[in-house]
Amino acid sequence: MNRYPVWKYAIILIVTLFGVLYTLPNFFGESPAVQVSSGKATLKLDSSMLKRVDEVLGAAGLKAESTTFDGNSVKARFNTTDDQLKAKDALQHALVPDASDPSYVVALNLLSSTPDWLRSVRAAPMYLGLDLRGGVHFMLQVDMEAALTKKAESLSGDIRTLLREKNVRHGGISRNGQTVEVRARDTQTLQAARAVIADQLPELQMVEAPDGSDFKLTATLKPEAARKVQEMALKQNITTLHNRINELGVSEPVIQQQGQDRIVVQLPGVQDTAKAKDILGRTATLEVRMVDESSDAGAAAVGRGPVPFGSERYPDRNGQALVVKKQVILTGENLTDAQPGFESQTQEPTVNLTLDAKGSRIFKDVTRENVGKRMAIILFEKGKGEIVTAPVIRSEIGGGRVQISGRMTAMEATDTSLLLRAGSLAAPMEIIEELTIGPTLGAENISKGFHSVTWGFLVIVAFMCIYYMMF
């Protein structure tokens, strides 16, 4: 009879125990739950929401098995789906009084029923895919033509700035679809404009043509540059979708490119398809504008008069209104990074921004001409704007590095940085395919898998016993 040292048996026993321990979470299944997360990029949840959720559920006569706050959302676990649906209705009514402008997202979810003592040793169930767990499948079509049009609009502004800096007196710059047209009164000016554009914007190809008594230069993206714009738009949309799906608390989502202009999104375990579609379709954009500091604007900000012509009123994060000018100085496309930091001398919390080349030029000119005035940074989401911050311009700022400071805590500086880095869709998307997959087939396959493993294990044990008894 074969015998081995005791330490080998001990190793086998320890490995077996660890295997059993970390396999146990898969036997506990999942519980129905309701998840509450932020519905706006400018709103951050804290632990006080945990108490508020408990109060709403108590007022509705419901008791959650447990409520937890994970830093981004509050999740309430229930024993039955009936309680889950009732809780969702109660929370939706209490937290989202205005469905057209929701501050919170209340969604159905599934949470692992793994006991706390197993979670304390980081034992987690195996994440199942869409075929085994059920969920939703979306295919989204990215509007590449809109991405090219958006790029052409940006290029028209770049060309206007370049020609002004080089003192080239053109007869007008306009965008026509995905082309930019530059007009000049003589061929000499046209050639000068062409030389500047060719030197600074090599991704453009240009064609000259007469335009009545004037001359016209038509600039379009080269095929390679257009293809790169489309690829970058697709990649940015995928990255943005990743960030948004985190709000749903989905484990192991699948977000991948399919073809040249489509994105496939698979969300295992998601029950609330309406909320999933709402979050996927969000649009968030960032704009920088000057604050209107006229007396009429001050009166309009407190509701004592009409908003002056050429200005608009938006609330800040504290709910106070501020009137800003309609002219957009910069957009989120010009922002490459935003990080929290501290001022070197006063050690005050700051937000450090990095702008691209175009944004650097514009920001330098604007700050030079508006020292002592306020500049507002506005985040637009679902067509509604909210002022993130409105600092005072202390001096001309060049080099593409901007520091925002004053009256903010370290946490507020961190939150503001996150808001400014919040990505927006580079191009619009449309859901062209939507499938809801039930977990019935997956449950059947899982059951068959357990049975096959169990019977296979018993057969192997029986064979080994018989084999070693006989030989």
Backbone hydrogen bonds, N-H to C=O, Kabsch-Sander energy under -0.5 kcal/mol:
donor,donor_aa,acceptor,acceptor_aa,energy
8,K,5,P,-0.8
9,Y,5,P,-1.2
10,A,6,V,-2.3
11,I,7,W,-2.1
12,I,8,K,-2.3
13,L,9,Y,-2.5
14,I,10,A,-2.7
15,V,11,I,-2.7
16,T,12,I,-2.2
17,L,13,L,-2.5
18,F,14,I,-2.5
19,G,15,V,-2.5
20,V,16,T,-2.6
21,L,17,L,-2.8
22,Y,18,F,-2.4
23,T,19,G,-0.6
23,T,20,V,-0.7
24,L,20,V,-1.5
26,N,23,T,-1.6
27,F,24,L,-2.5
28,F,25,P,-1.0
31,S,111,L,-3.4
33,A,109,N,-2.4
34,V,76,A,-2.2
35,Q,107,A,-3.2
36,V,74,V,-3.0
37,S,35,Q,-0.5
37,S,105,V,-2.3
38,S,72,N,-0.6
39,G,103,S,-3.0
40,K,103,S,-0.6
43,L,40,K,-1.3
44,K,42,T,-0.5
49,M,46,D,-1.7
50,L,47,S,-1.0
51,K,47,S,-0.9
52,R,48,S,-1.8
53,V,49,M,-2.5
54,D,50,L,-1.9
55,E,51,K,-2.2
56,V,52,R,-2.3
57,L,53,V,-2.5
58,G,54,D,-2.4
59,A,55,E,-2.3
60,A,56,V,-1.3
61,G,58,G,-1.4
62,L,57,L,-3.0
65,E,77,R,-2.7
66,S,77,R,-1.0
68,T,75,K,-2.4
70,D,73,S,-2.1
74,V,36,V,-2.6
75,K,68,T,-2.6
76,A,34,V,-2.7
77,R,66,S,-3.1
77,R,75,K,-0.5
78,F,32,P,-2.8
84,Q,80,T,-1.6
85,L,81,T,-2.5
86,K,82,D,-2.3
87,A,83,D,-2.6
88,K,84,Q,-2.2
89,D,85,L,-2.1
90,A,86,K,-2.3
91,L,87,A,-2.7
92,Q,88,K,-2.7
93,H,89,D,-2.1
94,A,90,A,-1.9
95,L,91,L,-2.9
96,V,92,Q,-1.7
99,A,97,P,-0.6
101,D,98,D,-1.2
105,V,37,S,-3.1
106,V,104,Y,-0.6
107,A,35,Q,-2.6
107,A,105,V,-0.6
109,N,33,A,-2.5
111,L,31,S,-2.6
113,S,29,G,-2.4
118,L,115,P,-0.6
119,R,115,P,-2.0
120,S,116,D,-2.2
121,V,118,L,-0.9
122,R,119,R,-1.8
123,A,118,L,-2.4
124,A,122,R,-0.7
132,L,129,G,-0.6
133,R,129,G,-2.7
134,G,130,L,-1.6
135,G,437,I,-2.7
136,V,267,L,-1.5
137,H,435,L,-2.8
138,F,265,V,-3.2
139,M,433,E,-2.3
140,L,263,I,-3.0
141,Q,430,E,-3.2
142,V,140,L,-0.6
142,V,261,D,-2.8
143,D,428,P,-2.9
144,M,142,V,-1.5
147,A,143,D,-1.3
148,L,144,M,-2.0
149,T,145,E,-2.3
150,K,146,A,-2.4
151,K,147,A,-1.9
152,A,148,L,-2.3
153,E,149,T,-2.1
154,S,150,K,-1.8
155,L,151,K,-2.5
156,S,152,A,-2.1
157,G,153,E,-1.3
158,D,154,S,-1.9
159,I,155,L,-2.9
160,R,156,S,-2.0
161,T,157,G,-2.1
162,L,158,D,-2.6
163,L,159,I,-2.6
164,R,160,R,-1.7
165,E,161,T,-2.2
166,K,162,L,-1.9
167,N,164,R,-1.0
168,V,163,L,-2.8
169,R,167,N,-0.7
170,H,168,V,-1.2
171,G,183,R,-4.4
172,G,183,R,-0.6
174,S,181,E,-2.2
176,N,179,T,-2.6
177,G,175,R,-0.5
178,Q,176,N,-0.5
179,T,176,N,-1.4
180,V,219,A,-2.6
181,E,174,S,-3.3
182,V,217,L,-2.8
183,R,172,G,-2.6
184,A,215,F,-2.7
190,L,186,D,-1.8
191,Q,187,T,-2.6
192,A,188,Q,-2.0
193,A,189,T,-2.5
194,R,190,L,-2.3
195,A,191,Q,-2.3
196,V,192,A,-2.0
197,I,193,A,-2.5
198,A,194,R,-2.7
199,D,195,A,-1.8
200,Q,196,V,-2.3
201,L,197,I,-3.0
204,L,201,L,-1.7
205,Q,220,T,-3.3
207,V,218,T,-2.1
209,A,216,K,-2.5
211,D,214,D,-2.7
214,D,211,D,-1.9
215,F,184,A,-3.1
216,K,209,A,-2.9
217,L,182,V,-3.1
218,T,207,V,-3.0
218,T,216,K,-0.5
219,A,180,V,-3.1
219,A,217,L,-0.6
220,T,205,Q,-2.6
222,K,203,E,-2.6
226,A,222,K,-3.0
227,R,223,P,-2.3
228,K,224,E,-1.9
229,V,225,A,-2.3
230,Q,226,A,-2.1
231,E,227,R,-2.3
232,M,228,K,-2.6
233,A,229,V,-2.2
234,L,230,Q,-2.1
235,K,231,E,-2.3
236,Q,232,M,-2.7
237,N,233,A,-2.1
238,I,234,L,-2.0
239,T,235,K,-2.3
240,T,236,Q,-2.6
241,L,237,N,-2.4
242,H,238,I,-2.0
243,N,239,T,-1.8
244,R,240,T,-2.1
245,I,241,L,-2.5
246,N,242,H,-1.1
247,E,244,R,-1.5
248,L,245,I,-1.4
249,G,246,N,-1.1
250,V,245,I,-0.9
254,V,266,Q,-2.5
255,I,253,P,-0.6
256,Q,264,V,-2.2
258,Q,262,R,-2.9
262,R,258,Q,-0.7
263,I,140,L,-2.2
264,V,256,Q,-3.0
265,V,138,F,-2.8
266,Q,254,V,-2.8
267,L,136,V,-2.6
269,G,134,G,-3.3
270,V,267,L,-1.3
271,Q,108,L,-0.6
272,D,108,L,-0.6
273,T,271,Q,-1.2
276,A,272,D,-1.8
277,K,273,T,-2.5
278,D,274,A,-2.1
279,I,275,K,-2.5
280,L,276,A,-2.3
281,G,277,K,-1.7
282,R,279,I,-1.1
285,T,380,F,-2.3
287,E,378,I,-2.7
288,V,330,L,-2.7
289,R,376,A,-2.6
291,V,374,R,-2.3
292,D,323,V,-2.0
293,E,291,V,-0.8
298,G,294,S,-2.0
299,A,295,S,-2.1
300,A,296,D,-2.3
301,A,297,A,-2.1
302,V,298,G,-1.0
303,G,300,A,-1.2
304,R,299,A,-3.2
311,S,308,P,-1.6
312,E,324,V,-3.3
314,Y,322,L,-2.6
316,D,320,Q,-2.2
317,R,387,I,-0.8
319,G,316,D,-1.8
322,L,314,Y,-2.3
324,V,312,E,-3.1
324,V,322,L,-0.5
325,K,290,M,-2.9
326,K,310,G,-2.6
329,I,288,V,-3.0
329,I,327,Q,-0.5
330,L,288,V,-1.1
332,G,286,L,-1.7
334,N,331,T,-1.8
335,L,332,G,-1.1
336,T,334,N,-0.6
336,T,354,T,-2.9
337,D,354,T,-1.3
339,Q,352,N,-2.4
341,G,350,T,-2.3
343,E,348,E,-2.9
347,Q,343,E,-1.8
350,T,341,G,-2.9
351,V,404,I,-2.4
352,N,339,Q,-3.5
353,L,351,V,-0.6
353,L,402,V,-3.6
354,T,337,D,-2.3
355,L,400,G,-3.0
356,D,334,N,-2.3
360,S,356,D,-2.6
361,R,357,A,-1.9
362,I,358,K,-2.2
363,F,359,G,-2.8
364,K,360,S,-2.1
365,D,361,R,-1.9
366,V,362,I,-2.6
367,T,363,F,-2.5
368,R,364,K,-1.7
369,E,365,D,-1.5
370,N,366,V,-0.8
372,G,393,I,-3.5
373,K,370,N,-1.9
375,M,391,P,-2.6
376,A,289,R,-3.2
377,I,389,T,-2.9
378,I,287,E,-3.2
378,I,376,A,-0.6
379,L,386,E,-2.9
380,F,285,T,-3.5
380,F,378,I,-0.5
381,E,384,K,-2.7
382,K,283,T,-1.3
384,K,381,E,-1.6
386,E,379,L,-1.8
387,I,315,P,-2.9
388,V,377,I,-2.7
388,V,386,E,-0.5
389,T,377,I,-1.1
393,I,373,K,-3.3
394,R,392,V,-0.6
398,G,396,E,-0.5
401,R,398,G,-0.7
402,V,353,L,-2.3
402,V,400,G,-0.5
404,I,351,V,-2.8
404,I,402,V,-0.5
406,G,349,P,-0.6
413,A,409,T,-2.4
414,T,410,A,-2.0
415,D,411,M,-2.7
416,T,412,E,-2.7
417,S,413,A,-2.0
418,L,414,T,-2.0
419,L,415,D,-2.3
420,L,416,T,-2.4
421,R,417,S,-1.7
422,A,418,L,-0.7
422,A,419,L,-0.7
430,E,141,Q,-2.0
432,I,139,M,-2.5
432,I,430,E,-0.7
433,E,139,M,-1.3
435,L,137,H,-2.7
437,I,135,G,-3.0
437,I,435,L,-0.6
438,G,436,T,-0.6
443,A,439,P,-2.9
444,E,440,T,-2.0
445,N,441,L,-2.3
446,I,442,G,-2.6
447,S,443,A,-2.4
448,K,444,E,-2.3
449,G,445,N,-2.2
450,F,446,I,-2.4
451,H,447,S,-2.3
452,S,448,K,-2.6
453,V,449,G,-2.3
454,T,450,F,-2.6
455,W,451,H,-2.8
456,G,452,S,-2.3
457,F,453,V,-2.5
458,L,454,T,-2.3
459,V,455,W,-2.4
460,I,456,G,-2.2
461,V,457,F,-2.5
462,A,458,L,-2.5
463,F,459,V,-2.5
464,M,460,I,-2.6
465,C,461,V,-2.4
466,I,462,A,-2.4
467,Y,463,F,-2.8
468,Y,464,M,-2.6
469,M,465,C,-1.8
470,M,466,I,-1.9
471,F,467,Y,-2.3
